[in-house]
Amino acid sequence: MEMFKRLMAMCFVVCTLAFVIGVGIFSPAAAKTYDLRLQCVYPETSHGGEMVKKFAKKVNEYTKGQIKVKIFWPNQLVSLRKAYDAVSNGMIEGVYSCSLYYSGTVPEVKTEFLPFTWRNPEEAADIYFEAGYLDLLREANMKHNVYFLSPVMVATMGCMTKFPVHTLADFKGKKLRAVAMDAVVLKLMGGAPVAIPGTENYQALKRGTVDGTIYPLYTIETYKLYEVVDYVILPGFHTPAVTAFYLNLDFWKKLPENLKFALDRAGHEVTLLSCMASDKWDKEAIASAHKHNVKVMTLPESEVAKARKLCVPLWDKVAKGSVLSQKAVDLLKNYLKAKGAL
């Protein structure tokens, strides 16, 4: 909760500065309006869609309508894979998405999806806003004419399985739906990653194509995975997973200072709301598991520490992607060491 209080204080400072600058420089008569076409790559009914609507409402309120956010849902403007480039080249002003989709363009964003880094939403927010992680990611994205506005927490991504997991050794020989760096970690633990779309989780589990999945825990309810899994394994690989708002850098630069502050304020506040929502979504997922007789198992701290150590070589490999990647991984390591988690 202390982190939430600090974020609220930051939001208050941003709000105050925005008010002072807005009143001191811009008069209502001279107010210019700006269109912000925001492509959301997730459905309107998703948790991410919920946060996008909150963001748009706050932007309208804090800019007094000077920035008009128009939300477009999946594929209405551009496809998921083309969304980042569309923002970069100015075809649209913004996108809300998971950065990992664009790691081929921005290698530094891989550091956001290193398994077993931050342990809860408060630590994630602390790392972004207090430890300097957001500044590094902004620098990385600016090279591609994109402004990283703010992160959005979207709950825990972890293992839901048909088999019990008492130690990491229990993953040996098991097939799990896992992609990207999660697949690498699963291999290190002796498991066999299977690359299938998340939307095919249910059928793959039902047919026995996989023995489990690494996916957002809330899908135990929303995808009815409680019908095809027997265990939820804690902690997750990503606690929480993170998405973000990205803006075209030219669009950002042309905004007057008061509107930049207003956007930053809206972004900060949605980060805070998503931190609290992530906790709520995780609790709802666990409650759903209990309701449907899916057993929730928590790995001992010694096994979690072992998993984190297994991940360090992967972190180091990602760090070699660029100078900023190295700085980002060093930042994460130093933070975890200071917290006694590494």
Secondary structure, 3 states (H helix, E strand, C coil): CHHHHHHHHHHHHHHHHHHHHHHHHCCHHHCCCEEEEEEECCCCCCHHHHHHHHHHHHHHHHCCCCEEEEEECCCCCCCCCCHHHHHHCCCCCEEEECHHHHCCCCHHHHHHHCCCCCCCHHHHHHHHHCCCHHHHHHHHHHCCCEEEEEEEECCCEEEEECCCCCCHHHHCCCEEECCHHHHHHHHHCCCEEECCCHHHHHHHHHHCCCCEEEEECCHHHHCCHHHCCCEEEEEEEECCCEEEEEEEHHHHHHCCHHHHHHHHHHHHHHHHHHHHHHHHHHHHHHHHHHHCCCEEEECCHHHHHHHHHHHHHHHHHHHCCCHHHHHHHHHHHHHHHHCCCC
